[in-house]
Amino acid sequence: MPNTLCTGALDNAFADLHARGYFKDPVKQAVEEVFLPWLQAQVAHSSLHRACAALTLGVHIHLLLHAELCALCSLLP
């Protein structure tokens, strides 16, 4: 029978380490804490906002055209 006191303490220790970011991927952490805030600031204060909007529109147009072409191709013999 396992010692529940040790198991609980071990679970608490791992939960504490996890909460403090000990097991966090450093690349993911850098992207979340450094790159994304920088990118948001750039979008808010520059022409990246228009470029992002244009890119998003282009992607939506591409997806719509692709769906239409796929529908047309399915009609071919």
Long-range contacts (C-beta under 8 A, 24 or more apart in sequence): none
